Amino acid sequence: MLQTFLSVEVSGFYKTFDKIGGVFLYVFLILFTLMFLYAMVKYVKR
C-alpha cells in the first residue's frame, strides 16, 4: 500500500517539477537573449 502511494507521489512531483523546469528554462533563455542584446548594443555604441 505504502509503495503505490510513494510511486504516485513521486510521479506527481516529477510532473510538477517538469512544468516548473520548462517555464524556468524559457525564462532563462529570454533573460540570456536580453543580456546578449544589451551587451551587443553597449559594445556597438562604444
Sequence and secondary structure as in RCSB ss.txt:
>XXXX:A:sequence
MLQTFLSVEVSGFYKTFDKIGGVFLYVFLILFTLMFLYAMVKYVKR
>XXXX:A:secstr
 HHHHHHHHHHHHHHHHHHHHHHHHHHHHHHHHHHHHHHHHHHHH 
